[in-house]
Amino acid sequence: MLKCRTAWNKLAPLARSSSTVCRRNVRGTGLTNGRTPICVPATHMSSGAGGGGGGGGWDNTIYAVLVGAACVGGMTLVTAESKPSSATFPSHVPYLLIGGGTASFAAARSIRARDPNAKVLIVTEEPDLPYMRPPLSKELWFSDDSSVTETLRFKQWNGKERSIYFQPPSFYIKAEELGSSENGGVAVLTGRKVVHMDVRGNKIKMDDGSEISYDKCLIATGGIPRNLQVIERAGEEVMKRTTLFRKIEDFKALDKVSRNVKSITIIGGGFLGSELACALGRKSSEFGLEVVQMFPEKGNMGKVLPEYLSNWTTERVKREGVKIISEALVKSVSFIDDELEITLKDGRVVKTDHISAGLEVDSDFGGYRVNAELQARSNIWVAGDAACFYDIRLGRRRVEHHDHAVVSGRLAGENMTGTSKPYWHQSMFWSDLGPDVGYEAIGIVDSSLPTVGVFAKATAKDTPKAAAEQSGTGIRSESETEDTATSPVASTSPATVVEHKDDYGKGVIFYLRDKVVVGIVLWNVFNRMPVARKIIKDGEEHADLNEVAKLFNIHED
């Protein structure tokens, strides 16, 4: 039994053209961001007349990267006195990867696959080896192991245990041995901050004053959460009781806090904030913890989901033990009588012990502008969150999700070894509100666009947990080609309407622009992403989206 729900909202400008997005080009490099010159905190890059090429048509004039808003992380200018180097490493490497996240690791593996003797050096500001971020707001919180913050091992929804790290320490070689290694390898410099990049001289400078030159460089610095200004202005006592959630250290800190305070308030209603709220909500009774989630939208994930589904999701989050405060605009935060007081612009006051904020990476277009091969300059590539790339179907974009980091990192690594492949992949992302409710999305999913939703009754197998049990993995990343979706077979069953109201057990939501599907959310529908990807790639108008929904076979048990 199917139900079709249509939400025709005011069409807002979302996919900006390449002439208006990433428009402030830092001449010579092609490295840009969207609304401010290079959205990297206090990074400095310099160059002269050298270099060029790379398919971008760039000139060779002098350029510099200026201070911007905090939306792409990794490289930060250190104004304090430089600290002495405490480790030895090669002064020159063939492949230098800046950033230690998913994109960098994917690139390193790709480089080594095509060049088995390649010498790859990853430089990361974090103290950890490359790891995956999704479990930080999902499975790690559901672990029964009291030592999970130390082991960082977790059970996926299917019960299979794995580590948050992509590879154990034995996978890497020591940095000081990289230069002399006959068979090459991948080395990681942890806890190192890149403060200057000399593009002309093909070298970087780190916060300890040491320099490394390179033949080819990848910028994969990821994103950083942007805190609310009212919190930053609130003073030391408030900042001490605020966690900006993104890294392993943040997970460890918030886990410890959740066991020692009476109340935590999560500011943010996006997918990460909602995941974290559900995870803490489930533990609230065990810890005697009050979990509050506040956001400016009317419902959870209100910027992504159509209003009716956002409202349904909000009720679901409430059932997890979370107190929801919607349409909440924070006016001020203060520390009074050993409590944080959050004053909203409408006069409401929320008292809490701890705040988790800055959960969503800045959503404005930013990053470094790259060409179709993810190349910013003749020997510089950009991947992951930091890349502002051109989507052949949807225009210039910047995507901040795991799948994009995997695929763009791998492609950048291949291109660094000489393949010159264009980035055609339409990346997906997913969010799980615990093991029972989840969705996968692709393309432009914005609630201001017109949407058409087709729903069916869910069964026991229509959950993230069941999908993980079937697929054998909980880290969903679509790295396959589109071959499996070249000729999808639609079901012949008729699309009928569900009689009972607001039963959004599973379904497909289409996001439209000029009558063309530009985004798709698969709500508790799994292993159908190749079909969704092909629909967006085709870019055709559809007279009846009920017929298109049949391609996903959502009505079959």
Secondary structure, 3 states (H helix, E strand, C coil): CEEEEEECCCCCCCCCCCCCCCCCCECCCCECCCCCCCCCCCCEEEECCCCCCCCCCCCCCCEECCCCCCCCCCECCCCCCCCCCCCCCCCEEEEEEECCCHHHHHHHHHHHHHCCCCEEEEECCCCCCCECCHHHHCHHHHCCCCCHHHHCEEECCCCCEEECECCCHHHCCCHHHHCCCCCCEEEEECCCCEEEEECCCCEEEECCCCEEEEEEEEECCCCCECCCHHHHCCCHHHHHCEEECCCHHHHHHHHHHHCCCCEEEEECCCHHHHHHHHHHHHHHHHHCCEEEEECCCCCCCCCCCCHHHHHHHHHHHHHCCEEEECCCCEEEEEEECCEEEEEECCCCEEEECEEEECCCECCCCCCEECCCCCEEECCEEECHHHEEEEECCCEEECCCCHHHHHHHHHHHHHHHCCCCCCCCCCCEEEEECCCCCEEEEEECCCCCCCEEEEEECCCCCCCHHHHHHHHCCCCCCCCCCCHHHCCCCCCCCCCCCCCCCCCCCEEEEEEEECCEEEEEEEECCCCCHHHHHHHHHHCCECCCHHHHHHHHCCCCC
